[in-house]
């Protein structure tokens, strides 16, 4: 595995762990990633988090519209 791919996979693992296992906020988790892993990992983790938020928002909209039926 390449170094960049390994870094990005580590960033995703830290993102998940920070949010789910440690109970950190989005901002705390991203700050930790930036400090410990660097800007590239931070940018990747931020993008993953934005994707997750978009998916959550989409799923919540579907639940609301399903409840209106």
N, C-alpha and C positions, 0 to 999 in steps of 0.2 A: 504494500500500500504506500502511496506517495505521502510525503510530509504534509502537504496542504490538505489532502483528503483526511488524514489522521487528525490534523488540527481542527478541521470543521466538524468531524465526528465527535471529538472531545468537547467542542463548544456546545453541540447539541445535547450531549450527555450532561454537561454541567448546567445547562439551561433547564433541563428536565428536573435534575436533582435539586437545584436551587428553588425552583417553584413548587415542586411537589413533596420533596422529602425534607427540605430545610424550612419551608414556609416563608421564603424571602419574597419580597415584592418584585415586580418586573424590573424596576430601576435598580434595586440592590443586586439582583442576579446579573443584569447586564454590566453594572459597574465592576462586579467581581470578575466577570469574564474578560472585560477590557484590561483590568489591572493584571490578571494572572496569565492571560493568553494573547493579548494584543488586539490591535485594531481590526485585523482581518477576521479574527474569531468573533469579535464584538459585532461587526457588520453582519456577519452570517447569522449569528444568534438573534440579532434584532429582526432580520428578515424572516427567520423561522417563527419568531414570536408574533410578528405582524400577520403571517399566514395563519397561525393558530387562532388569532383574534378574529380574523376575517371569517374563518370557518365557524367559529363559535357564534358570531353575529348572524351568519347565514342560517345556522341551525336554530337559533333563537327565533328568527323571523319565521321559519317554517313552523315552529311549535305554536307561535301566536296565530298564524293563519290557519293552521289545522284546528286550533281551538275555536275559531270563528264559525266553523262548519256546522 
